[in-house]
Amino acid sequence: MKVLALDPDLWEWEESAWESGVVTIMMSLFNHEQIMETYWKDMAHTKDRGTAERMIRKGKMTLEDIADCVPSLSFDELREIEAEVMQSA
């Protein structure tokens, strides 16, 4: 019968390598989650800008009223959108 003599230092290395792998996987998942969260926030912001632009083009509401309807956009950003709409008209 053969008995394998394993070096205890090898066990420590394997455990360390396994922990590194786990950390790498966890960081990848975390980074993926952050990327997706940023993507969805950007999509929502783009949608809100489009909504505000359409409201400004109709010209039936003041910027203050539009700011109430689209609270995710700052008043300064609404002014920028208004300027862009006026330039393209």
Beta strands, then each sheet from edge to edge (+ up, - down):
end
